[in-house]
Amino acid sequence: LSAKMIENYRVDFDGDFRSGEGHGTVTALVDYRDIDDPYLRVAFKGEQLALINVEDIRAAANPDFELVLTGKTLSIDGSVHIPEALVAPVNLTVPQAYESPDVVIVAGELPDLPEVNRSEGLRYSGTIDVSLGDKVIVDLDVAQASLQGKVTFDWRGDSMPYANGRYKV
């Protein structure tokens, strides 16, 4: 990772990294000229980056996305492609759930939750495509299934995005 001061109140970062067999890059720009309204841009790109590699799940990703923070808005734009993954659960037994002895149910109603003032929080915008390649496999020993497809997640202010697309088995 390297950083350099470009102008007063601006810093650029560049770096690269490895994850499993993959290679990725990260670039960032921070401009804090107006400390009450800073600007931050972070971009990630990579090929065959290991997302997870444990006994039950292995997955690699090709990310190409950018995060931009301006004021109180976080923009998320780009794509993440999962060219290959293997989900092979070792233990499919469902553990029995027990109720804790200190559970108290009050007239079957949930307590009143505090009101949230959404105008003070971070706003979200942008889209990110998450696609699955033809080597995404779920292996249950007795059967195997291939997953494919693409879903676009679209943020329009709230932290919960809209989703459009499909994954098929």
Disulfide bonds with the S-S distance in Angstrom:
none
